[in-house]
């Protein structure tokens, strides 16, 4: 409360506080911003592509939301157990028959179940050929896409796209911070180390241009460093929210920024 009264900026670096005061800077974009960025990215290409939404039973609301955004989208849901009525987390191969007849199909996969993600990804990968390009995307890249049965070769083959608050730094490009970190510690910086550097550098450079962080956080100003970028917008409910989001993709087993 004292910091709020004196208008001392508070930087939320690793998580988003539930209550945001006028002096708080949320450096992590909110989930709804990540989702919007992914939807807008697909919309830019959807005139030339077919859109399919595959979801488990717990993500029906997400599927319906995507249907409103893409009215021509094909919706496919996981099967329920005939005994219990609960989600069985699988789809039949017949559910994918005649779905991929256009040259390019964008498939949203919405789930937090790793076995469902693994089976669907394998099935989609088997559909890829010289006449069928399938782009896999998701609004929420959670642990289901990192399970032990997930084949990164399949993700690369499907050019898996997802929204992210950060990108991975390019090992092939010269970067002073990365070089110095490796020289000092013998390893590449973790995403937390890179984030700490990026946030600190951003604050220092903004303060070098204006008398206060508030004045230096106009929504037209976007900055980018090793793995993170920042564009703050003043929230109606107080505080500043970072709205800069990356769309990244798997490309030859590397995760790179999508164009």
WONOR-V343912 format. One record per pair of residues at least 12 apart in sequence whose ideal C-beta (glycine too) atoms are under 8 Angstrom apart, sorted by sequence separation. I is the first residue (numbers start at 1). J is the second residue. D is the distance in whole Angstrom. If there is no record, write none. Layout:
i: {I/I}
j: {J/J}
d: {D/D}
This chain:
i: {12/16/63/78/79/109/124/177/181/219/230/231/10/12/15/53/78/79/219/231/9/10/11/12/13/14/16/53/63/77/218/219/230/7/8/9/10/12/51/76/121/145/206/217/219/229/7/9/11/12/228/4/53/60/107/145/171/177/206/217/229/4/205/4/51/76/136/169/3/53/55/57/76/169/177/224/51/52/53/55/56/57/141/202/50/51/52/53/54/55/56/89/136/138/140/141/222/51/52/53/54/55/57/76/135/136/137/138/139/141/168/202/217/46/50/52/89/134/135/136/137/138/139/201/219/74/136/137/166/169/43/87/89/90/125/135/202/214/39/43/89/96/100/105/107/109/117/198/42/91/96/103/105/107/109/110/112/116/117/166/197/198/202/57/58/90/91/103/104/105/106/107/108/109/110/114/118/121/122/125/128/166/197/198/199/39/57/89/93/103/104/105/107/108/110/112/114/117/121/124/128/198/56/96/104/106/108/112/113/114/118/199/91/100/112/114/115/118/122/125/194/195/198/56/78/111/114/117/121/125/194/195/100/114/115/121/124/194/73/114/114/191/54/121/189/78/66/66/63/52/63/62/178/177/50/59/107/175/50/59/49/52/54/55/58/59/50/51/52/53/54/55/56/58/49/50/51/52/53/54/55/56/48/49/50/51/52/54/55/56/49/51/53/56/169/169/168/46/56/167/45/166/166/165/42/42/54/66/62/167/165/166/168/164/165/167/163/164/163/164/163/164/162/163/49/161/162/168/170/161/162/168/161/167/168/160/167/159/160/167/159/158/159/156/42/155/156/156/156/161/152/38/38/39/153/38/152/35/34/35/34/31/41/41/38/38/38/37/35/34/34/34/29/28/27/14/14/13/13/13/11/25/11/25/27/9/27/9/9/41/7/25/33/37/38/33/37/30/34/29/33/26/29/24/25/26/28/29/20/24/25/26/27/29/22/23/24/26/29/20/21/22/25/41/20/21/20/20}
j: {24/28/75/90/91/121/136/189/193/231/242/243/23/25/28/66/91/92/232/244/23/24/25/26/27/28/30/67/77/91/232/233/244/22/23/24/25/27/66/91/136/160/221/232/234/244/23/25/27/28/244/21/70/77/124/162/188/194/223/234/246/22/223/23/70/95/155/188/23/73/75/77/96/189/197/244/72/73/74/76/77/78/162/223/72/73/74/75/76/77/78/111/158/160/162/163/244/74/75/76/77/78/80/99/158/159/160/161/162/164/191/225/240/70/74/76/113/158/159/160/161/162/163/225/243/99/161/162/191/194/69/113/115/116/151/161/228/240/66/70/116/123/127/132/134/136/144/225/70/119/124/131/133/135/137/138/140/144/145/194/225/226/230/86/87/119/120/132/133/134/135/136/137/138/139/143/147/150/151/154/157/195/226/227/228/69/87/119/123/133/134/135/137/138/140/142/144/147/151/154/158/228/87/127/135/137/139/143/144/145/149/230/123/132/144/146/147/150/154/157/226/227/230/89/111/144/147/150/154/158/227/228/134/148/149/155/158/228/108/149/150/227/91/158/226/116/108/110/108/99/110/110/226/226/100/110/158/226/102/111/102/105/107/108/111/112/104/105/106/107/108/109/110/112/104/105/106/107/108/109/110/111/104/105/106/107/108/110/111/112/106/108/110/113/226/227/227/106/116/227/106/227/228/228/106/108/120/139/139/246/245/246/248/245/246/248/245/246/246/247/247/248/247/248/135/247/248/254/256/248/249/255/249/255/256/249/256/249/250/257/250/250/251/250/137/250/251/252/253/258/250/137/138/139/253/139/253/139/139/140/140/140/161/163/161/162/163/163/163/163/164/165/165/165/199/192/195/195/196/199/199/213/203/217/228/212/230/213/214/247/214/232/241/245/247/243/247/241/245/241/245/239/242/238/239/240/242/243/235/239/240/241/242/244/238/239/240/242/245/237/238/239/242/258/238/239/239/241}
d: {6/5/6/6/6/7/6/7/7/7/5/5/6/7/7/5/6/7/7/4/6/5/5/5/6/8/7/7/7/8/8/4/6/8/6/8/7/6/8/6/7/8/8/4/7/4/5/6/6/7/8/5/8/7/6/8/8/8/8/8/7/7/7/5/4/5/7/8/6/5/8/7/7/8/5/8/7/6/7/8/7/6/4/5/8/4/5/5/5/6/4/8/4/8/8/7/6/7/8/7/8/7/7/8/7/7/7/8/8/7/8/7/5/6/7/7/5/6/5/5/4/5/7/5/8/6/7/7/6/7/7/8/6/7/8/6/8/8/8/8/4/6/5/7/6/6/4/4/8/8/8/7/7/7/8/6/8/7/6/7/7/6/5/8/7/6/7/7/5/5/5/5/6/5/6/7/6/7/7/4/6/7/6/6/7/5/4/8/7/6/8/7/7/6/7/5/5/7/7/8/7/4/6/7/7/6/7/7/6/8/4/8/7/5/5/8/7/5/6/5/5/7/8/6/8/5/3/7/5/6/4/6/6/8/7/7/6/7/8/7/7/6/7/7/8/6/6/8/8/6/6/5/7/6/8/4/8/6/5/6/7/6/6/8/8/8/7/8/7/8/7/8/7/7/5/5/5/5/5/5/4/5/7/6/7/8/7/7/7/8/5/7/7/6/5/5/7/7/5/6/7/4/5/7/6/8/6/8/7/5/7/7/8/7/7/6/6/5/7/8/6/5/7/8/7/6/7/8/8/7/8/5/5/8/8/6/8/6/4/5/6/8/7/4/6/5/7/6/5/6/7/6/8/7/7/5/6/5/7/8/8/7/7/8/7/7/4/5/7/4/7/7/5/5/6/7/7/7/7/6/6/7/7/7/8/8/7/5/7/5/8/7/8/4/7/6/6/7/6/7/6/6/5/7/7/7/7/6/6/4/5/5/5/7/4/7/7/6/5/7/6/6/8/7/6/6/4/8}
